Amino acid sequence: MLSGMLLLAVLCVASLLTGSGDIPAARVLSTLSQWATDGLTDPDTTELLIIERRLPRTLLAVLVGAGLGAAGVLMQAMTRNPLADPGLLGVNAGAYTAVVFGSAVLGVTVGASHVWLAVVGALVTAVAVYIIGTSGAMAGSPAKLVLTGVAIGAVLSGVSFAVTLAMPEVFDQVRFWSAGSLQGRGFTEVTAVLPFLAAGLLIALALPRALNALSLGDDAAVALGARPGLTRLVGLAAVTLLCGAATAAAGPVSFIGLMVPHALRMLFGPDHRWLIPVSVLAAPILLLTADILGRIIVTAELPAGVVTAFLGAPVLIWLTRRKAVKNL
């Protein structure tokens, strides 16, 4: 944990020192020091770039990464599938569709104002998945919840793509954000998503014992005094808050919520008392690394979501080929 915290701190500093414009490290550090102690009076363009762009971008990478890491652990525990993704229940698709419709119908531009749209879209989708997945045959089973989420997510993705294709102006607004990017974000976005991510993380950190019982199966969980239905409902609420806010802030960033918890499970075991906090620490490390690489690989900057896809795809293939890949 200590080494991970040190690595995260180093990456935060590297993120503040990396970006467009050749700004010396001493200038960056002195600007941050002055801003933290006395504030900046009449800041110049360089100081504004450091304070209003690089600093919130770094903070947002940490927050979004932590949210996606926690959501990945919850999804894999609730579905008892070590390769489950936070978007498996259609929550990310619901958040994305809500933002697209907000841009198309309400004229909402992509920014802090669409955070509420994304969270509401994620919430409506999660409620629909839960109602359908807990009714009829196999009610409440992980398989039915997953199938319901995949089906609803596919429908919503098709609808949102149809809207963006039919309305080029909407596509222009969301195209860069939809690739999973932290570029251009400011403190307005940080303060907008912070309450949702904080609430989701607090819920996730309160669930380790219930998730440990749930991983043994519903019958064993009930025998141990746990309540599987309530655990899934509370976990779904946390995933909704985390994925909705993370998608609103950075767009749909892929592979982090899938890859990080699964890789850490092989290192630390299946105990969620360790797995959740370690994932909350490791996922921001991966997202910050991807964001920094995206800034230095090409001049125009690659979105962090594109870099995580390049990093995550070969790692996922390697993980799935290991004999250790089993159901939880």
C-alpha positions in Angstrom: 0.0 0.0 0.0 2.8 2.4 0.9 4.7 1.8 -2.3 1.4 2.3 -4.3 0.8 5.6 -2.5 4.3 6.8 -3.3 3.9 5.7 -7.0 0.6 7.6 -7.2 2.2 10.7 -5.7 5.1 10.5 -8.3 2.6 10.1 -11.1 0.6 13.1 -9.9 3.7 15.2 -10.0 4.6 13.9 -13.5 1.0 14.7 -14.6 1.4 18.3 -13.4 4.8 18.6 -15.3 3.5 17.1 -18.5 1.4 18.8 -21.1 1.2 21.3 -24.0 3.7 24.1 -23.7 7.3 23.8 -22.5 6.9 24.8 -18.9 9.9 24.3 -16.7 9.4 22.1 -13.6 10.6 24.9 -11.3 7.9 27.2 -12.7 5.2 24.6 -12.2 6.2 23.9 -8.6 6.5 27.6 -7.7 3.1 28.4 -9.2 1.5 25.6 -7.2 3.2 26.6 -4.0 2.2 30.2 -4.4 -1.4 29.3 -5.3 -1.6 27.0 -2.2 -0.2 29.5 0.2 -1.2 33.0 -0.9 -3.3 32.5 -4.0 -2.5 34.1 -7.4 -3.2 37.7 -8.1 -3.4 38.7 -11.8 -2.1 35.3 -13.0 -0.5 35.1 -16.5 -1.4 32.5 -19.2 1.2 30.0 -17.9 -0.1 30.1 -14.4 -3.7 29.7 -15.5 -2.7 26.7 -17.6 -1.1 25.1 -14.6 -3.9 25.8 -12.1 -7.0 25.7 -14.2 -6.1 22.8 -16.5 -3.2 20.6 -15.3 -4.2 20.5 -11.6 -7.9 19.6 -12.0 -7.0 17.2 -14.8 -4.7 15.3 -12.4 -7.3 15.4 -9.6 -10.0 14.1 -11.9 -7.8 11.3 -13.1 -7.3 10.2 -9.5 -11.1 10.4 -8.7 -12.3 8.7 -11.9 -9.7 6.0 -11.5 -10.7 5.3 -7.9 -14.4 5.2 -8.9 -13.8 2.8 -11.8 -11.6 0.5 -9.7 -14.2 0.3 -6.9 -17.0 -0.3 -9.4 -15.0 -3.1 -11.1 -14.6 -4.9 -7.8 -18.3 -4.6 -7.0 -19.4 -5.8 -10.4 -17.1 -8.8 -10.3 -18.3 -9.7 -6.8 -22.0 -9.3 -7.4 -21.9 -11.3 -10.6 -19.3 -13.8 -9.3 -17.4 -13.3 -12.6 -13.8 -12.2 -12.3 -13.9 -10.8 -15.8 -17.0 -8.6 -15.3 -16.8 -5.0 -16.3 -18.4 -2.0 -14.6 -20.4 -1.4 -17.8 -21.8 -4.9 -17.8 -25.1 -3.9 -16.2 -25.6 -1.2 -18.9 -24.9 1.7 -16.4 -22.2 3.3 -18.6 -24.5 3.0 -21.7 -27.3 4.7 -19.7 -25.1 7.5 -18.7 -23.8 8.0 -22.2 -27.3 7.9 -23.7 -28.6 10.5 -21.3 -25.7 12.9 -22.2 -26.4 12.4 -25.9 -30.1 13.1 -25.5 -29.3 16.1 -23.3 -27.2 17.5 -26.1 -29.7 16.6 -28.8 -33.0 17.7 -27.1 -32.0 20.1 -24.3 -29.0 21.7 -26.0 -26.7 20.8 -23.0 -23.1 21.1 -23.8 -20.6 18.6 -22.6 -19.2 19.9 -19.3 -20.2 20.1 -15.7 -23.9 20.6 -16.6 -24.1 17.1 -18.0 -23.0 15.4 -14.8 -26.6 15.3 -13.5 -27.8 13.9 -16.9 -25.2 11.1 -16.7 -26.0 10.2 -13.1 -29.8 10.2 -13.8 -29.3 8.1 -16.9 -27.1 5.6 -15.0 -29.7 5.5 -12.2 -32.7 4.9 -14.5 -30.8 2.1 -16.3 -29.7 0.5 -13.0 -33.3 0.5 -11.7 -34.6 -1.0 -15.0 -32.0 -3.7 -14.9 -32.7 -4.5 -11.2 -36.5 -4.6 -11.7 -36.2 -6.9 -14.8 -33.4 -9.0 -13.3 -35.2 -9.7 -10.1 -38.5 -10.7 -11.6 -39.7 -13.9 -13.2 -37.7 -17.1 -13.6 -34.1 -17.0 -12.1 -35.1 -13.8 -10.2 -32.1 -12.0 -8.8 -29.5 -14.5 -10.1 -26.2 -13.1 -11.3 -26.7 -14.6 -14.8 -30.0 -12.9 -15.2 -28.8 -9.6 -14.0 -25.8 -9.7 -16.4 -28.0 -10.8 -19.4 -30.5 -8.0 -18.6 -27.7 -5.4 -18.3 -26.1 -6.5 -21.6 -29.4 -6.4 -23.5 -30.4 -3.0 -22.2 -26.9 -1.6 -22.7 -26.9 -2.8 -26.3 -30.2 -1.2 -27.0 -29.1 2.1 -25.4 -25.8 2.1 -27.2 -27.6 1.6 -30.5 -30.0 4.4 -29.8 -27.3 6.8 -28.8 -25.2 6.0 -31.9 -28.3 6.5 -34.1 -28.8 10.0 -32.6 -25.2 11.0 -33.1 -25.2 9.8 -36.7 -28.5 11.6 -37.4 -27.3 14.8 -35.7 -23.8 15.8 -36.7 -23.7 18.7 -34.3 -24.3 16.4 -31.4 -21.6 14.1 -32.6 -19.2 17.0 -32.7 -20.0 17.8 -29.1 -19.5 14.3 -27.7 -17.0 12.7 -30.0 -13.8 13.6 -28.1 -15.5 13.0 -24.7 -16.9 9.7 -25.8 -13.4 8.3 -26.4 -12.7 8.7 -22.7 -10.7 11.9 -22.3 -9.6 14.1 -19.4 -8.5 17.0 -21.6 -10.0 20.4 -21.0 -11.5 19.5 -17.7 -11.5 22.1 -14.9 -12.4 22.5 -11.2 -16.1 22.8 -12.2 -16.1 19.2 -13.3 -14.1 18.1 -10.3 -16.6 19.7 -7.8 -19.6 18.4 -9.8 -18.6 14.7 -9.7 -16.9 14.7 -6.3 -20.0 14.2 -4.2 -21.2 11.2 -6.3 -17.8 9.5 -6.4 -17.3 10.1 -2.6 -20.7 8.6 -1.8 -20.1 5.6 -4.1 -16.7 5.0 -2.6 -18.0 5.1 1.0 -20.7 2.6 0.1 -18.1 0.3 -1.5 -15.8 0.5 1.4 -18.6 -0.6 3.7 -19.4 -3.8 1.8 -16.3 -6.0 2.0 -17.7 -8.5 4.5 -21.0 -8.8 2.7 -19.2 -9.3 -0.6 -17.0 -12.0 0.9 -20.1 -13.9 1.9 -21.7 -13.3 -1.4 -18.7 -14.8 -3.3 -19.5 -18.2 -1.6 -22.9 -18.3 -3.2 -26.3 -17.2 -2.1 -27.1 -20.2 0.0 -23.8 -20.0 1.9 -24.2 -16.2 2.3 -27.6 -16.6 3.9 -26.2 -19.3 6.2 -23.5 -16.8 7.3 -26.2 -14.2 8.1 -25.7 -12.1 4.9 -28.6 -10.8 2.8 -27.6 -11.4 -0.9 -30.5 -9.4 -2.3 -29.8 -6.3 -0.2 -26.1 -6.6 -0.9 -26.7 -6.6 -4.6 -29.1 -3.7 -4.3 -26.7 -1.6 -2.3 -23.8 -2.6 -4.5 -25.8 -1.6 -7.6 -26.5 1.8 -6.1 -22.7 2.3 -5.5 -21.9 1.1 -9.1 -24.5 3.6 -10.4 -23.0 6.5 -8.5 -19.4 5.6 -9.4 -20.0 4.8 -13.1 -22.4 7.6 -13.7 -20.0 10.2 -12.2 -16.9 8.7 -13.8 -18.6 8.6 -17.3 -19.8 12.1 -16.9 -16.3 13.4 -16.0 -14.2 11.5 -18.5 -16.5 9.6 -20.8 -16.5 5.8 -21.1 -12.9 4.7 -20.1 -12.5 1.1 -20.9 -10.6 -1.8 -19.3 -9.7 -0.1 -16.0 -12.6 -1.5 -14.0 -12.1 -4.9 -15.5 -8.3 -5.3 -15.5 -7.2 -3.8 -12.2 -9.4 -5.8 -9.8 -8.8 -9.0 -11.6 -5.0 -8.6 -11.7 -5.0 -7.6 -8.0 -7.1 -10.6 -7.1 -4.2 -12.8 -8.3 -1.8 -10.9 -6.1 -3.8 -10.3 -2.9 -6.4 -13.0 -3.1 -10.2 -12.7 -3.1 -10.7 -11.0 0.3 -12.6 -7.8 -0.4 -11.3 -6.1 2.7 -8.0 -5.8 0.8 -9.2 -5.9 -2.7 -11.4 -2.8 -2.6 -8.9 -0.4 -1.1 -6.0 -1.7 -3.2 -8.1 -1.3 -6.4 -9.1 2.2 -5.3 -5.3 2.9 -5.2 -4.2 1.0 -8.2 -6.8 2.1 -10.8 -5.8 5.8 -10.5 -2.2 4.8 -11.1 -3.2 3.1 -14.4 -5.4 6.0 -15.5 -2.8 8.6 -14.7 -0.2 6.5 -16.6 -2.5 6.3 -19.6 -3.2 10.0 -19.5 0.5 10.9 -19.3 1.4 8.6 -22.1 -1.4 10.0 -24.3 0.1 13.5 -23.9 3.6 12.5 -24.9 3.0 9.8 -27.6 1.5 12.2 -30.2 1.5 15.9 -30.4 -2.3 16.2 -30.6 -2.8 14.0 -27.5 -4.4 10.6 -27.4 -7.5 10.3 -25.1 -6.8 8.3 -22.0 -9.6 5.9 -22.9 -7.7 5.0 -26.2 -4.5 4.4 -24.3 -6.2 2.2 -21.7 -7.7 0.1 -24.5 -4.2 -0.4 -26.1 -2.8 -1.3 -22.7 -5.8 -3.4 -21.5 -6.5 -5.5 -24.6 -3.2 -7.6 -24.5 -3.3 -7.8 -20.7 -6.9 -9.1 -20.8 -5.9 -11.7 -23.4 -3.1 -12.8 -21.2 -5.3 -13.0 -18.1 -8.0 -15.0 -19.9 -5.4 -17.6 -21.0 -4.2 -18.2 -17.5 -5.4 -21.2 -15.7 -6.1 -19.0 -12.7 -9.2 -17.5 -14.5 -12.1 -19.1 -12.7 -15.5 -18.1 -11.4 -15.4 -16.4 -8.0 
